[in-house]
Amino acid sequence: MAEDATSVRGRRQDEFGRDAEEFLSYLKVVRNLSPETIRAYRGDLEAYERWIQREGIVPQEISHRQLRRYILYLTKAGYTNRTINRHLSALRTCYKWMEGEGRIESDALDALASPKPEKRLPRTMSDEEAERLIESCPDTPLGLRDRAFLELLYATGARISEASGLDLDDVDERQMLVHLFGKGSKERIVPLYRSALESIDRYIAESRPGFVAAKPENHTRALFVSSRGNRMSAAALRRRFDSCLIQAGIDCTYTPHAMRHTFATELLSGGADMRSVQELLGHESLATTQIYTHLSVERLKEATHQAHPRG
C-alpha cells in the first residue's frame, strides 16, 4: 500500500533529524569543534527542524523560494542579520555534508544569498575598567583563582573555551608563555606579562591544591578548577566573570569576549602589526583582525574630539 503525502513528508523529516545528529557527531569527532560551537549548530538546526515541521516542508527537497520564506520568518521573529547568517551558515554546512554523503542530490542553499550583516564594532572595556575588574578580586582562594583567570584573559586575548581547556602544562613559566588551543584544536603560543604570570603562579601554589583536594581521586591537570575539584567549564567561567563584574561595580552587560576585543585593540593602538595580532588571536583570516583597526581609529577620533580645543 502506497504511503500518502503526509506520511512521506513525516518520514523524510525524521530522516533529516537523524542526518542532522550524524552531522553533529561529524563536527565533534572529525572536525573536533568545541562543545560551544556544536551547541550553537544544534540550536540552529533544531530551530530549522521545528519550522519545516510547522510548514510541512520536505527538507531534502527544499526550494530556493521556501528558504527565502525561512529567512523572512527569522526576520519577523526579530533576529538580527548577523544571527540569521549564523543560522544559514549552520544549514549550509549541514546540507553540504549531506550532499557529500549522498543523502541529497543538490544543495539549494548554494544559490541563496545571505542578508548583509550590520556593521558593528566589537565592544571593548577601557583599560581602567579592566584594571578595576582584576583588582576587585579579594585575597581569598576563590579570589586568587578569579584574578588568575581575568589576568589570563586580559594578557592573552584567550576565548573563554580556550581558558576552560587549559592544563597546568600549558603554562610555561620559564619562558613566560601559554599554549592555547583554539577552534579545531589549532595551537598558538601567546606571551604572558609578569603580573599575569605571578597571579597564575600564586593561584596554583595557594588555591588550586585546596580545590583539587576536594576530589582527590580525580587527578585533574586542569588549570582552572572549581571548589569541588572539577575542571571549570566555559559556562562556569562565564558565571564567575559575571560575578566579578558585579563585585567591581562595572557594567554587567560586558562578556568575557570583551576582554579579547580589548586585548586586540590595545595591541594595535600600541603599534603592533596586523599579522602579529592575527597570530596572537588565532584568526584564520586577516579580514577578521582588520575590524580592530577601525576600532583603534574610532578611539583616536574620540580622544581627539575630547582633547582638541576645536574637537
C-alpha atoms as a printed R data frame, in Angstrom:
    type eleno elety resid chain resno      x      y      z
1   ATOM     1    CA   MET     A     1  0.000  0.000  0.000
2   ATOM     2    CA   ALA     A     2  1.483  3.368 -1.066
3   ATOM     3    CA   GLU     A     3  2.279  5.983  1.553
4   ATOM     4    CA   ASP     A     4  0.193  9.130  1.477
5   ATOM     5    CA   ALA     A     5  1.883 12.534  1.097
6   ATOM     6    CA   THR     A     6  1.670 13.334  4.823
7   ATOM     7    CA   SER     A     7  3.356 10.063  5.810
8   ATOM     8    CA   VAL     A     8  6.133 10.554  3.256
9   ATOM     9    CA   ARG     A     9  6.719 14.095  4.459
10  ATOM    10    CA   GLY     A    10  6.901 12.980  8.107
11  ATOM    11    CA   ARG     A    11  9.298 10.147  7.267
12  ATOM    12    CA   ARG     A    12 11.588 12.464  5.324
13  ATOM    13    CA   GLN     A    13 11.565 14.986  8.151
14  ATOM    14    CA   ASP     A    14 12.551 12.220 10.578
15  ATOM    15    CA   GLU     A    15 15.361 11.197  8.208
16  ATOM    16    CA   PHE     A    16 16.635 14.771  8.212
17  ATOM    17    CA   GLY     A    17 16.640 14.767 12.032
18  ATOM    18    CA   ARG     A    18 18.781 11.609 12.051
19  ATOM    19    CA   ASP     A    19 21.092 13.066  9.401
20  ATOM    20    CA   ALA     A    20 21.467 16.236 11.496
21  ATOM    21    CA   GLU     A    21 22.527 14.129 14.501
22  ATOM    22    CA   GLU     A    22 25.124 12.313 12.373
23  ATOM    23    CA   PHE     A    23 26.351 15.680 11.096
24  ATOM    24    CA   LEU     A    24 26.797 16.959 14.664
25  ATOM    25    CA   SER     A    25 28.773 13.811 15.513
26  ATOM    26    CA   TYR     A    26 30.959 14.510 12.472
27  ATOM    27    CA   LEU     A    27 31.628 18.032 13.749
28  ATOM    28    CA   LYS     A    28 32.614 16.641 17.133
29  ATOM    29    CA   VAL     A    29 34.700 13.635 16.113
30  ATOM    30    CA   VAL     A    30 36.174 14.606 12.743
31  ATOM    31    CA   ARG     A    31 36.216 18.408 12.794
32  ATOM    32    CA   ASN     A    32 36.974 18.457 16.541
33  ATOM    33    CA   LEU     A    33 34.901 21.603 17.094
34  ATOM    34    CA   SER     A    34 34.347 22.952 20.585
35  ATOM    35    CA   PRO     A    35 31.262 21.970 22.637
36  ATOM    36    CA   GLU     A    36 30.053 25.588 22.446
37  ATOM    37    CA   THR     A    37 30.237 25.592 18.642
38  ATOM    38    CA   ILE     A    38 28.433 22.258 18.386
39  ATOM    39    CA   ARG     A    39 25.778 23.505 20.797
40  ATOM    40    CA   ALA     A    40 25.221 26.541 18.547
41  ATOM    41    CA   TYR     A    41 24.924 24.307 15.457
42  ATOM    42    CA   ARG     A    42 22.439 22.083 17.288
43  ATOM    43    CA   GLY     A    43 20.271 25.026 18.321
44  ATOM    44    CA   ASP     A    44 20.168 26.422 14.784
45  ATOM    45    CA   LEU     A    45 19.350 23.050 13.233
46  ATOM    46    CA   GLU     A    46 16.626 22.315 15.786
47  ATOM    47    CA   ALA     A    47 15.033 25.710 15.083
48  ATOM    48    CA   TYR     A    48 15.037 24.840 11.371
49  ATOM    49    CA   GLU     A    49 13.517 21.395 12.027
50  ATOM    50    CA   ARG     A    50 10.680 22.939 14.043
51  ATOM    51    CA   TRP     A    51  9.973 25.357 11.194
52  ATOM    52    CA   ILE     A    52  9.897 22.711  8.424
53  ATOM    53    CA   GLN     A    53  7.535 20.600 10.536
54  ATOM    54    CA   ARG     A    54  5.168 23.538 11.060
55  ATOM    55    CA   GLU     A    55  5.329 24.449  7.368
56  ATOM    56    CA   GLY     A    56  5.014 20.864  6.135
57  ATOM    57    CA   ILE     A    57  8.217 21.024  4.095
58  ATOM    58    CA   VAL     A    58 10.371 18.096  2.966
59  ATOM    59    CA   PRO     A    59 13.861 19.345  3.952
60  ATOM    60    CA   GLN     A    60 15.739 17.200  1.394
61  ATOM    61    CA   GLU     A    61 13.731 18.846 -1.407
62  ATOM    62    CA   ILE     A    62 13.533 22.387 -0.091
63  ATOM    63    CA   SER     A    63 13.371 25.069 -2.776
64  ATOM    64    CA   HIS     A    64 15.029 28.445 -3.045
65  ATOM    65    CA   ARG     A    65 11.641 30.125 -2.519
66  ATOM    66    CA   GLN     A    66 10.985 28.116  0.663
67  ATOM    67    CA   LEU     A    67 14.403 29.079  2.019
68  ATOM    68    CA   ARG     A    68 13.578 32.725  1.378
69  ATOM    69    CA   ARG     A    69 10.431 32.155  3.445
70  ATOM    70    CA   TYR     A    70 12.605 30.822  6.256
71  ATOM    71    CA   ILE     A    71 14.751 33.964  6.180
72  ATOM    72    CA   LEU     A    72 11.563 36.062  6.284
73  ATOM    73    CA   TYR     A    73 10.358 34.035  9.279
74  ATOM    74    CA   LEU     A    74 13.647 34.633 11.149
75  ATOM    75    CA   THR     A    75 13.500 38.340 10.296
76  ATOM    76    CA   LYS     A    76  9.918 38.686 11.581
77  ATOM    77    CA   ALA     A    77 10.967 36.832 14.748
78  ATOM    78    CA   GLY     A    78 13.322 39.733 15.475
79  ATOM    79    CA   TYR     A    79 16.678 38.125 14.699
80  ATOM    80    CA   THR     A    80 19.489 40.382 13.503
81  ATOM    81    CA   ASN     A    81 21.125 39.813 10.133
82  ATOM    82    CA   ARG     A    82 24.199 38.526 11.942
83  ATOM    83    CA   THR     A    83 22.158 35.857 13.754
84  ATOM    84    CA   ILE     A    84 20.264 34.943 10.570
85  ATOM    85    CA   ASN     A    85 23.577 34.477  8.773
86  ATOM    86    CA   ARG     A    86 24.726 32.174 11.573
87  ATOM    87    CA   HIS     A    87 21.569 30.063 11.122
88  ATOM    88    CA   LEU     A    88 22.148 29.899  7.368
89  ATOM    89    CA   SER     A    89 25.809 29.026  7.855
90  ATOM    90    CA   ALA     A    90 24.808 26.050 10.025
91  ATOM    91    CA   LEU     A    91 22.311 24.914  7.374
92  ATOM    92    CA   ARG     A    92 24.818 25.342  4.534
93  ATOM    93    CA   THR     A    93 27.431 23.267  6.339
94  ATOM    94    CA   CYS     A    94 24.885 20.562  7.190
95  ATOM    95    CA   TYR     A    95 23.451 20.391  3.657
96  ATOM    96    CA   LYS     A    96 26.943 20.358  2.131
97  ATOM    97    CA   TRP     A    97 27.823 17.409  4.369
98  ATOM    98    CA   MET     A    98 24.582 15.635  3.369
99  ATOM    99    CA   GLU     A    99 25.384 16.183 -0.300
100 ATOM   100    CA   GLY     A   100 28.879 14.746  0.208
101 ATOM   101    CA   GLU     A   101 27.393 11.731  1.966
102 ATOM   102    CA   GLY     A   102 24.928 11.129 -0.867
103 ATOM   103    CA   ARG     A   103 21.882 11.934  1.293
104 ATOM   104    CA   ILE     A   104 20.685 14.631 -1.140
105 ATOM   105    CA   GLU     A   105 21.388 15.292 -4.813
106 ATOM   106    CA   SER     A   106 21.747 19.071 -4.774
107 ATOM   107    CA   ASP     A   107 22.116 21.845 -2.236
108 ATOM   108    CA   ALA     A   108 19.509 24.599 -2.592
109 ATOM   109    CA   LEU     A   109 21.430 26.814 -0.186
110 ATOM   110    CA   ASP     A   110 24.314 27.235 -2.643
111 ATOM   111    CA   ALA     A   111 22.394 29.866 -4.595
112 ATOM   112    CA   LEU     A   112 20.908 31.578 -1.523
113 ATOM   113    CA   ALA     A   113 22.328 34.997 -0.721
114 ATOM   114    CA   SER     A   114 22.765 35.842  2.951
115 ATOM   115    CA   PRO     A   115 21.437 39.104  4.393
116 ATOM   116    CA   LYS     A   116 24.078 41.795  4.562
117 ATOM   117    CA   PRO     A   117 25.356 41.923  8.166
118 ATOM   118    CA   GLU     A   118 25.088 45.129 10.112
119 ATOM   119    CA   LYS     A   119 28.373 46.952 10.538
120 ATOM   120    CA   ARG     A   120 29.064 46.734 14.234
121 ATOM   121    CA   LEU     A   121 32.355 47.306 16.006
122 ATOM   122    CA   PRO     A   122 33.336 44.946 18.821
123 ATOM   123    CA   ARG     A   123 32.603 46.234 22.291
124 ATOM   124    CA   THR     A   124 35.699 46.759 24.409
125 ATOM   125    CA   MET     A   125 36.406 47.632 28.010
126 ATOM   126    CA   SER     A   126 38.589 50.584 28.874
127 ATOM   127    CA   ASP     A   127 41.986 49.876 30.403
128 ATOM   128    CA   GLU     A   128 40.710 51.428 33.652
129 ATOM   129    CA   GLU     A   129 37.698 49.077 33.719
130 ATOM   130    CA   ALA     A   130 39.838 46.019 33.057
131 ATOM   131    CA   GLU     A   131 42.231 47.059 35.814
132 ATOM   132    CA   ARG     A   132 39.362 47.652 38.243
133 ATOM   133    CA   LEU     A   133 37.871 44.274 37.413
134 ATOM   134    CA   ILE     A   134 41.136 42.465 38.140
135 ATOM   135    CA   GLU     A   135 41.901 44.453 41.297
136 ATOM   136    CA   SER     A   136 38.422 43.796 42.720
137 ATOM   137    CA   CYS     A   137 39.240 40.116 43.334
138 ATOM   138    CA   PRO     A   138 39.674 39.541 47.097
139 ATOM   139    CA   ASP     A   139 42.714 37.856 48.637
140 ATOM   140    CA   THR     A   140 40.873 34.561 49.171
141 ATOM   141    CA   PRO     A   141 41.228 31.135 47.489
142 ATOM   142    CA   LEU     A   142 38.332 31.916 45.121
143 ATOM   143    CA   GLY     A   143 39.562 35.460 44.610
144 ATOM   144    CA   LEU     A   144 43.058 34.273 43.681
145 ATOM   145    CA   ARG     A   145 41.585 31.913 41.109
146 ATOM   146    CA   ASP     A   146 39.321 34.618 39.661
147 ATOM   147    CA   ARG     A   147 42.206 37.061 39.441
148 ATOM   148    CA   ALA     A   148 44.387 34.497 37.649
149 ATOM   149    CA   PHE     A   149 41.552 33.815 35.205
150 ATOM   150    CA   LEU     A   150 40.927 37.513 34.493
151 ATOM   151    CA   GLU     A   151 44.648 38.271 34.159
152 ATOM   152    CA   LEU     A   152 44.939 35.429 31.668
153 ATOM   153    CA   LEU     A   153 42.071 36.776 29.537
154 ATOM   154    CA   TYR     A   154 43.497 40.279 29.532
155 ATOM   155    CA   ALA     A   155 47.085 39.151 28.895
156 ATOM   156    CA   THR     A   156 46.367 36.716 26.058
157 ATOM   157    CA   GLY     A   157 43.013 37.525 24.451
158 ATOM   158    CA   ALA     A   158 42.011 33.895 25.062
159 ATOM   159    CA   ARG     A   159 38.498 32.760 24.256
160 ATOM   160    CA   ILE     A   160 36.535 31.517 27.275
161 ATOM   161    CA   SER     A   161 36.536 27.964 25.851
162 ATOM   162    CA   GLU     A   162 40.316 28.126 25.483
163 ATOM   163    CA   ALA     A   163 40.728 29.191 29.109
164 ATOM   164    CA   SER     A   164 38.498 26.315 30.203
165 ATOM   165    CA   GLY     A   165 40.588 23.808 28.249
166 ATOM   166    CA   LEU     A   166 43.943 24.864 29.711
167 ATOM   167    CA   ASP     A   167 46.026 22.341 31.667
168 ATOM   168    CA   LEU     A   168 48.870 23.090 34.066
169 ATOM   169    CA   ASP     A   169 51.442 22.035 31.478
170 ATOM   170    CA   ASP     A   170 50.129 24.618 29.016
171 ATOM   171    CA   VAL     A   171 51.652 27.430 31.097
172 ATOM   172    CA   ASP     A   172 55.417 27.730 30.509
173 ATOM   173    CA   GLU     A   173 56.624 29.718 33.497
174 ATOM   174    CA   ARG     A   174 60.273 29.741 32.449
175 ATOM   175    CA   GLN     A   175 59.622 31.220 29.008
176 ATOM   176    CA   MET     A   176 56.577 33.237 30.179
177 ATOM   177    CA   LEU     A   177 54.274 31.695 27.556
178 ATOM   178    CA   VAL     A   178 50.913 29.969 27.412
179 ATOM   179    CA   HIS     A   179 49.854 27.372 24.846
180 ATOM   180    CA   LEU     A   180 46.264 27.972 23.740
181 ATOM   181    CA   PHE     A   181 44.193 25.525 21.713
182 ATOM   182    CA   GLY     A   182 41.622 27.307 19.585
183 ATOM   183    CA   LYS     A   183 38.996 26.238 17.087
184 ATOM   184    CA   GLY     A   184 39.754 22.841 15.586
185 ATOM   185    CA   SER     A   185 42.428 22.323 18.294
186 ATOM   186    CA   LYS     A   186 44.780 24.699 16.472
187 ATOM   187    CA   GLU     A   187 47.587 25.600 18.840
188 ATOM   188    CA   ARG     A   188 49.069 29.040 19.246
189 ATOM   189    CA   ILE     A   189 51.645 30.382 21.688
190 ATOM   190    CA   VAL     A   190 50.998 33.700 23.423
191 ATOM   191    CA   PRO     A   191 53.413 35.558 25.734
192 ATOM   192    CA   LEU     A   192 52.407 36.318 29.319
193 ATOM   193    CA   TYR     A   193 53.394 39.531 31.029
194 ATOM   194    CA   ARG     A   194 54.882 39.236 34.504
195 ATOM   195    CA   SER     A   195 51.900 40.299 36.634
196 ATOM   196    CA   ALA     A   196 49.653 37.777 34.861
197 ATOM   197    CA   LEU     A   197 52.186 35.004 35.411
198 ATOM   198    CA   GLU     A   198 52.567 35.966 39.068
199 ATOM   199    CA   SER     A   199 48.782 35.793 39.576
200 ATOM   200    CA   ILE     A   200 48.618 32.373 37.899
201 ATOM   201    CA   ASP     A   201 51.599 31.084 39.913
202 ATOM   202    CA   ARG     A   202 50.100 32.267 43.184
203 ATOM   203    CA   TYR     A   203 46.754 30.656 42.399
204 ATOM   204    CA   ILE     A   204 48.454 27.357 41.500
205 ATOM   205    CA   ALA     A   205 50.539 27.401 44.684
206 ATOM   206    CA   GLU     A   206 47.973 28.663 47.211
207 ATOM   207    CA   SER     A   207 44.425 27.979 45.981
208 ATOM   208    CA   ARG     A   208 44.369 25.169 43.473
209 ATOM   209    CA   PRO     A   209 45.714 22.427 45.815
210 ATOM   210    CA   GLY     A   210 42.814 23.019 48.210
211 ATOM   211    CA   PHE     A   211 40.264 22.791 45.398
212 ATOM   212    CA   VAL     A   212 41.783 19.617 43.957
213 ATOM   213    CA   ALA     A   213 41.861 18.021 47.425
214 ATOM   214    CA   ALA     A   214 38.050 18.109 47.424
215 ATOM   215    CA   LYS     A   215 38.155 15.355 44.796
216 ATOM   216    CA   PRO     A   216 41.472 13.508 45.290
217 ATOM   217    CA   GLU     A   217 40.502 10.589 43.049
218 ATOM   218    CA   ASN     A   218 40.113 12.944 40.089
219 ATOM   219    CA   HIS     A   219 43.830 13.673 39.416
220 ATOM   220    CA   THR     A   220 42.828 16.508 37.104
221 ATOM   221    CA   ARG     A   221 45.512 18.505 35.301
222 ATOM   222    CA   ALA     A   222 43.064 21.332 34.551
223 ATOM   223    CA   LEU     A   223 44.399 24.799 35.283
224 ATOM   224    CA   PHE     A   224 41.119 26.295 36.446
225 ATOM   225    CA   VAL     A   225 39.206 24.034 38.814
226 ATOM   226    CA   SER     A   226 36.075 24.559 40.860
227 ATOM   227    CA   SER     A   227 35.888 24.395 44.651
228 ATOM   228    CA   ARG     A   228 34.726 20.781 44.158
229 ATOM   229    CA   GLY     A   229 37.867 19.848 42.268
230 ATOM   230    CA   ASN     A   230 36.418 19.689 38.743
231 ATOM   231    CA   ARG     A   231 37.620 21.403 35.594
232 ATOM   232    CA   MET     A   232 35.675 24.625 35.188
233 ATOM   233    CA   SER     A   233 33.579 24.637 32.022
234 ATOM   234    CA   ALA     A   234 33.263 27.685 29.787
235 ATOM   235    CA   ALA     A   235 29.800 28.278 31.296
236 ATOM   236    CA   ALA     A   236 31.206 28.159 34.850
237 ATOM   237    CA   LEU     A   237 33.980 30.613 33.967
238 ATOM   238    CA   ARG     A   238 31.426 32.878 32.318
239 ATOM   239    CA   ARG     A   239 29.373 32.906 35.517
240 ATOM   240    CA   ARG     A   240 32.473 33.815 37.527
241 ATOM   241    CA   PHE     A   241 33.167 36.658 35.093
242 ATOM   242    CA   ASP     A   242 29.626 37.986 35.603
243 ATOM   243    CA   SER     A   243 30.054 37.801 39.384
244 ATOM   244    CA   CYS     A   244 33.326 39.704 39.163
245 ATOM   245    CA   LEU     A   245 31.642 42.471 37.139
246 ATOM   246    CA   ILE     A   246 29.035 42.887 39.878
247 ATOM   247    CA   GLN     A   247 31.725 42.830 42.549
248 ATOM   248    CA   ALA     A   248 33.721 45.541 40.735
249 ATOM   249    CA   GLY     A   249 30.654 47.694 40.047
250 ATOM   250    CA   ILE     A   250 31.217 47.538 36.284
251 ATOM   251    CA   ASP     A   251 28.610 47.384 33.510
252 ATOM   252    CA   CYS     A   252 27.145 43.878 33.766
253 ATOM   253    CA   THR     A   253 26.475 43.612 30.029
254 ATOM   254    CA   TYR     A   254 30.155 43.027 29.296
255 ATOM   255    CA   THR     A   255 31.100 39.473 28.315
256 ATOM   256    CA   PRO     A   256 34.434 37.647 28.602
257 ATOM   257    CA   HIS     A   257 34.864 38.236 24.873
258 ATOM   258    CA   ALA     A   258 35.113 41.969 25.617
259 ATOM   259    CA   MET     A   259 38.484 41.218 27.228
260 ATOM   260    CA   ARG     A   260 39.589 39.589 23.958
261 ATOM   261    CA   HIS     A   261 38.433 42.624 21.985
262 ATOM   262    CA   THR     A   262 40.236 44.917 24.424
263 ATOM   263    CA   PHE     A   263 43.432 42.864 24.139
264 ATOM   264    CA   ALA     A   264 43.427 43.194 20.338
265 ATOM   265    CA   THR     A   265 42.585 46.887 20.331
266 ATOM   266    CA   GLU     A   266 45.265 47.747 22.900
267 ATOM   267    CA   LEU     A   267 47.906 45.908 20.834
268 ATOM   268    CA   LEU     A   268 47.021 47.695 17.606
269 ATOM   269    CA   SER     A   269 46.745 51.064 19.348
270 ATOM   270    CA   GLY     A   270 50.187 50.433 20.823
271 ATOM   271    CA   GLY     A   271 51.732 49.868 17.397
272 ATOM   272    CA   ALA     A   272 51.619 46.077 16.975
273 ATOM   273    CA   ASP     A   273 51.465 44.952 13.335
274 ATOM   274    CA   MET     A   274 48.341 43.307 11.974
275 ATOM   275    CA   ARG     A   275 49.915 39.922 11.221
276 ATOM   276    CA   SER     A   276 51.210 39.574 14.780
277 ATOM   277    CA   VAL     A   277 47.804 40.379 16.252
278 ATOM   278    CA   GLN     A   278 46.183 37.896 13.848
279 ATOM   279    CA   GLU     A   279 48.544 35.181 15.076
280 ATOM   280    CA   LEU     A   280 48.037 36.041 18.741
281 ATOM   281    CA   LEU     A   281 44.245 35.920 18.355
282 ATOM   282    CA   GLY     A   282 44.294 32.725 16.308
283 ATOM   283    CA   HIS     A   283 42.299 34.239 13.431
284 ATOM   284    CA   GLU     A   284 42.392 32.253 10.188
285 ATOM   285    CA   SER     A   285 41.624 35.326  8.094
286 ATOM   286    CA   LEU     A   286 43.344 38.686  8.321
287 ATOM   287    CA   ALA     A   287 39.988 40.294  7.470
288 ATOM   288    CA   THR     A   288 38.664 39.168 10.869
289 ATOM   289    CA   THR     A   289 41.518 41.002 12.587
290 ATOM   290    CA   GLN     A   290 41.152 44.153 10.491
291 ATOM   291    CA   ILE     A   291 37.960 45.173 12.290
292 ATOM   292    CA   TYR     A   292 40.138 46.141 15.256
293 ATOM   293    CA   THR     A   293 41.978 48.730 13.156
294 ATOM   294    CA   HIS     A   294 38.642 50.508 12.669
295 ATOM   295    CA   LEU     A   295 38.099 50.335 16.406
296 ATOM   296    CA   SER     A   296 41.527 51.877 17.039
297 ATOM   297    CA   VAL     A   297 40.715 54.704 14.630
298 ATOM   298    CA   GLU     A   298 37.412 55.318 16.430
299 ATOM   299    CA   ARG     A   299 39.276 55.563 19.741
300 ATOM   300    CA   LEU     A   300 41.714 58.082 18.248
301 ATOM   301    CA   LYS     A   301 38.810 60.141 16.910
302 ATOM   302    CA   GLU     A   302 37.148 60.098 20.302
303 ATOM   303    CA   ALA     A   303 40.356 61.153 22.033
304 ATOM   304    CA   THR     A   304 40.826 63.976 19.512
305 ATOM   305    CA   HIS     A   305 37.273 65.251 19.956
306 ATOM   306    CA   GLN     A   306 37.665 65.245 23.734
307 ATOM   307    CA   ALA     A   307 41.130 66.815 23.901
308 ATOM   308    CA   HIS     A   308 41.328 69.190 20.936
309 ATOM   309    CA   PRO     A   309 40.106 72.757 21.611
310 ATOM   310    CA   ARG     A   310 38.029 72.647 18.424
311 ATOM   311    CA   GLY     A   311 37.042 68.987 18.798
